Amino acid sequence: PFFLTPASMNDLTGLAGMLHDKGYYSAFFHGAQNGSMGFEAFARATGYDKYFGRTEYNADPKGGGDADFDGMWAVWDEPYLQHVVRMVNGFKQPFVASVFTASSHHPFKVPEQYAATFKDEGGQPIHKCVRYTDMALRKFFEAASKQPWYKNTVFVLV
């Protein structure tokens, strides 16, 4: 990935930095261990005001702490995306936030409580993870839609 190459430490202009100049608060969310994959440094280099990783998730009294860690990569998408909603609720407006989810990575597991719901179908183990992340996103949007900032927010999924 780009953020693991020396080029990622060059002077960079990112959306967060440009919007900061317009008065936006910015945050980058990634449920892995802080510093993992260079995301925290990359977020800083591209102008994000705050990085939220696994350390911040574990400090959230409404989160599940290490019990929500997938054992390899990061916090499972469903609880992490609910954490994102809780954190964004405290942001000053306007804001921009980016979220990097992790549940669709090898070894293609889903949380134990969803093993019977999301099974290996279609010949590719990643399919169950994509269905799980789809459910996590649905729950994220359900929670976000109840927040005052929702009506003025543009969501971009890549």
N, C-alpha and C positions, 0 to 999 in steps of 0.2 A: 504493500500500500504506500501511497505517496507520503503519508505522515511518518513513515519509517525510513525515508530516504534523507540524505543530507539536504536536498533541495527544499524540504519542508521547513527548514530553519532560515530560509531566505526571507527578506522583507516581503510580506504577503499582504494583499488587500482582500478582505473578505466581507461578506454581507454584514456580519455583526459589527465590524469596525466602521463600515460606511454608515450603518444605521445609528451607531453610537454618536456619530457627529451630528445626527438629526434629533438626538435626545432619547433614543431608545435604550432600554436596559436589555442586556443579552445574556443568555445562559445556554450552556451545552450540557446535555445529559447523556451519560453512558454508564450502564449498570455494572461495569467491570471494576476490578480493583483500580483505584486511582493511579494514574500513570501508565496503565496498560495500553499497549499498542501506540503509545505516543499521543493519544487523543487529548490529554490535558494540556500538553505543551502546544499542540496544534491549535487548540481552542484559544489559548492565550495569544499565540502568534497571529491569529486571524481576527483578533479584536473582541473576543467574548469577555464579558465582565466577570462571569462566574462559571466554574465547571462543577457539575454534580456527578460524582461517581458512587462507587459502592460505600465508601466511607460516609458520605452524606446520607445515603439510604439507611445505613445501619444506625445513624444518629437520629433518624426520624422516629419518634415514639409511636407513630401510627403504622409504621412499616413492620415487616416480619423479621428484620435483621438477617443474620446468617442462615436462618431456616429457609429463606427465599433464594439462596444462592443455588445455581444449577449444578454446582460441583466441579465445573470446568471453566466456564467463560464469565458468567455474570449473573445478576439477579434475573429471575424469570421475567419475561415481558409483562405478564398480567399485573403482578404487584408493582413492578417498576413504573409502569405507565400510570398507575394510580398515584404513586409517589410524585410523578411529574405534575399531575393535576394539583396535588396539595402544595407543592412548591410554587407553582405558577400563581396560585391564589395569593401569594404574598408579594408578588412582583409589582413594582410601580409600572404604570402604563405611560407610554406605549412600550411594548417589549417584543423581542424576537427570541424564540427558543428553538433549539435543534435537539433531536433525540435520535440516538443510534441504538436500535434494538439488537438483541444478541441471540434470541432463542432459535433462530433458523441456522445455526452453525453445527458442524460436525461435533459430536457424535449423533446429532439428530434425536435428542430426547425431548420429552414433554414432562411437565410435573406429574408426579405419581398419581395425584388425584384425577388427572385427565387421561391416564393410560388407556382406559376402556373407551373413552370418548373419542380420542384421536388416535386411530390405529394406523399401522402401515397399510396403505392402500395405493394402488396404482403403480406398484413396483419401485417407488422411490421413497426412501425413509424421510426425506426432507418434506414430503407432502404433509405428514402429520404435524410437523413443526410450523409450516405455513398456515395450516388451519388453526393451530393453537394461537399463533400471532394474530391472525385475522380476528379471532374471538377476543384477544387482549385489546386490540385496537377498537373493536366495537364497544367494549366496556369503557375504554378510555373516552371515546366520544360521548357515550351516555353520561359519564361523570362530568366531562368538560361542558356539555351542553347545559348543565344546570348552574354554571358559573357566570358571573356578570361579564367577564371578559370575552366570553364565547362569541357573542353577537358581532364583535368587532375584530374577530381573528380570522386570518386566512391560514388554512392548513395545506401544506404541500407534502405529499408522500412520494418518496423516491425509492 
